[in-house]
Amino acid sequence: MKIAEIYDFLDKLSPFDTQESWDNSGLLVGSFYDEVQRIYLSLDIDTNLVQNALPNSLIIAHHPLIFKGLKSLDFTRYPSNLINLMIKKNISLIAAHTNYDKAVLNEYFVSEVLGLKISQKDEFLAYAEVDMSFDELVKFAKVKMGLENLRCVRAKERVKRIAVCTGSGVDLIPFVKADAFLTGDLKYHQALEAKENLLNLIDIGHFESEAYFGASLKKYLQNFKIEVIISDFKNPFTHY
């Protein structure tokens, strides 16, 4: 199957021209004319994935392996080492990042993971109406995500409306119009600001909230006559 066919499909699903100006989604390694025999879906690219991927494959990753222009290629260091290995194995790479967040991933997380009905979408923010205490919401999120602990900011006791942004949505805090905001990569000063402004925060983790990228995309690719494999990508953080 030609990469161009897959790219065109992805562009219809989540148009690449809707990505943020700082993003680098699109075809990063390979040619539109290349033929691939299988697709790997992964949140990120690491050595384990590239070493174990079969030649003549396409990786579709959420996070771009190349964010900024590379001034040199040191094949002993990331990410140049992975680019070198991918070229040797004829492995191509497409990144679907902020365009995919807006079109698919945030909505998938709210509806399929949390099991809630989306009441409104605003770029990266997906809203849902609930009626829970803050403690009930935290317990609900832990159960749905299969997590034992969540880092939170308690600002008010009753939650009628939540906003969700998978990955890192901390810069959106001033624009959230809800009782609670679920996102990842929360920082101290943002937590303090939210608490003072009576906005509950639940840190659902960058990796943890976006780990559903493969599952969310595979369902759209199931009609393709090509093998689609979800990579078992691991969180680089470990907890002690």
C-alpha positions in Angstrom: 0.0 0.0 0.0 1.4 3.4 -0.9 2.1 5.9 1.8 0.2 8.6 -0.2 -3.1 6.6 0.2 -2.6 6.4 4.0 -1.6 10.0 4.3 -4.6 11.2 2.3 -6.9 9.2 4.6 -5.3 10.7 7.7 -5.6 14.1 6.2 -9.3 13.7 5.8 -9.7 12.3 9.3 -7.6 15.1 11.0 -6.4 17.7 8.5 -2.7 18.3 8.8 -3.2 22.0 8.0 -5.1 22.4 11.3 -1.9 21.6 13.4 -0.5 24.4 15.6 2.2 26.6 14.0 4.9 25.2 16.3 4.0 21.6 15.5 5.6 19.3 12.9 2.9 16.8 12.0 3.0 15.1 8.6 5.3 12.8 6.7 8.7 13.0 8.4 10.6 10.1 7.0 10.0 8.4 3.7 8.3 9.2 0.4 4.7 9.4 -0.6 5.5 6.9 -3.4 6.9 4.3 -1.0 5.0 1.0 -0.6 4.6 -0.3 2.9 3.6 -3.8 4.1 2.3 -2.9 7.6 1.6 0.0 9.9 2.7 0.4 13.5 0.8 2.9 15.8 2.7 4.4 18.7 2.5 7.4 21.0 6.3 8.0 20.5 9.3 6.5 18.7 12.0 4.8 20.7 14.8 2.3 20.1 12.8 -0.7 21.0 10.1 0.1 18.5 12.4 0.8 15.6 14.7 -2.2 16.3 11.7 -4.6 16.4 9.7 -3.1 13.6 9.9 -5.1 10.4 11.4 -3.5 7.2 9.2 -1.8 4.7 6.8 -0.6 7.4 5.1 2.7 8.3 5.1 4.1 11.8 2.3 6.5 12.6 3.2 8.3 15.8 1.4 10.9 17.8 4.4 12.9 18.8 6.8 14.1 16.0 10.2 12.6 16.2 11.6 15.8 14.6 10.2 19.0 16.2 12.8 21.5 15.1 15.3 21.6 12.3 18.3 19.4 12.8 21.6 21.1 12.3 23.6 17.9 12.4 23.0 14.2 12.5 24.9 12.4 15.3 24.0 8.8 14.8 25.0 8.0 18.4 22.3 10.2 19.8 18.5 10.5 19.8 16.7 11.3 17.5 19.4 11.0 14.7 20.2 7.4 15.7 16.5 6.4 15.2 16.3 8.2 11.9 19.4 6.4 10.7 18.1 3.0 11.6 14.7 3.8 10.0 16.3 4.7 6.7 18.4 1.5 6.8 15.3 -0.6 7.4 13.1 1.4 5.0 10.8 2.4 7.7 8.7 5.5 7.1 7.2 7.9 9.7 4.0 10.0 9.8 3.3 12.1 12.9 -0.3 13.1 13.7 -0.2 15.4 16.7 -2.1 18.6 17.4 -4.3 18.1 14.4 -5.3 14.7 15.7 -5.8 16.0 19.2 -8.4 18.5 17.9 -10.2 16.1 15.6 -10.0 12.7 17.4 -8.0 12.0 20.5 -9.6 14.3 23.1 -13.1 13.3 21.9 -12.1 9.6 22.1 -10.8 10.0 25.6 -14.0 11.6 26.9 -16.4 9.3 25.1 -14.6 5.9 25.0 -12.3 6.0 28.1 -14.4 8.1 30.5 -17.7 7.0 29.0 -19.2 10.5 29.0 -21.2 12.3 26.4 -19.5 15.4 25.0 -21.5 18.5 25.4 -19.2 21.0 23.6 -15.9 21.0 21.8 -13.6 24.1 21.6 -10.4 23.3 19.7 -8.4 21.2 22.2 -11.0 21.3 24.9 -13.8 18.7 25.2 -16.6 19.4 27.7 -19.0 17.0 29.5 -21.8 17.6 32.0 -21.6 15.6 35.2 -23.0 15.8 38.7 -20.4 14.6 41.2 -18.5 15.7 44.3 -14.8 16.3 43.7 -14.0 13.1 45.5 -16.4 11.2 43.3 -14.9 12.6 40.2 -11.4 11.7 41.2 -12.4 8.1 42.0 -14.3 8.0 38.7 -11.3 9.0 36.7 -9.0 6.6 38.5 -11.3 3.7 37.8 -11.8 4.6 34.2 -8.1 5.0 33.6 -7.0 2.1 35.8 -4.8 4.3 37.9 -4.1 4.1 41.6 -3.2 7.7 42.2 -3.9 11.1 40.7 -2.4 14.4 41.5 -5.2 16.9 42.1 -6.0 20.5 43.1 -9.2 20.8 45.1 -10.9 24.2 44.7 -14.6 23.5 45.1 -16.7 20.5 46.3 -19.3 20.2 43.6 -18.6 19.5 39.9 -21.3 20.0 37.3 -19.1 20.4 34.2 -15.6 19.1 33.3 -13.2 20.1 30.6 -10.6 17.6 29.2 -7.4 18.0 27.2 -5.2 14.9 26.8 -1.5 15.4 26.9 -0.4 18.8 28.2 -3.2 21.4 28.3 -1.9 23.6 31.1 -1.7 26.7 28.9 -5.5 26.4 28.4 -6.3 26.9 32.1 -7.3 30.6 31.7 -9.8 29.6 29.0 -11.5 26.7 30.7 -15.2 27.2 31.5 -15.9 24.4 33.8 -15.7 23.3 37.5 -12.9 20.8 36.9 -10.1 20.5 34.3 -8.5 17.1 33.5 -5.2 17.3 31.7 -1.5 16.5 32.2 1.9 18.1 33.0 0.4 20.4 35.6 2.9 22.8 37.3 3.0 24.4 40.7 2.2 28.0 39.8 -0.6 26.9 37.5 -2.0 24.8 40.3 -2.0 27.7 42.7 -3.6 30.0 40.1 -6.4 27.5 39.4 -7.1 27.0 43.1 -7.4 30.7 43.7 -9.8 30.9 40.7 -11.9 28.0 42.0 -11.0 25.6 39.2 -10.5 22.0 40.3 -7.6 20.3 38.5 -6.9 16.6 38.0 -3.5 15.6 36.5 -4.3 12.7 34.3 -0.8 12.5 33.0 0.7 13.2 29.6 1.5 9.6 28.8 -1.5 8.1 30.6 -4.0 10.3 28.8 -2.5 9.9 25.4 -1.7 6.2 25.6 -5.0 5.6 23.8 -3.6 7.0 20.5 -3.1 3.7 18.9 -6.5 2.3 19.9 -8.3 5.5 18.8 -6.7 5.4 15.3 -6.7 1.7 14.7 -10.5 1.6 14.5 -10.4 4.0 11.5 -7.8 1.9 9.7 -9.5 -1.5 10.1 -10.9 -1.4 6.5 -7.4 -1.0 5.1 -6.1 -4.3 3.6 -2.9 -4.0 5.5 -1.7 -5.2 9.0 -2.1 -2.6 11.7 -0.1 -3.2 14.9 -0.4 -1.1 18.1 3.0 -0.7 19.7 3.4 -1.5 23.3 5.2 1.8 24.0 6.3 2.3 27.7 6.2 5.4 29.8 9.8 6.7 30.2 8.9 7.6 33.8 9.0 5.0 36.6 7.5 5.5 40.0 9.3 4.3 43.2 
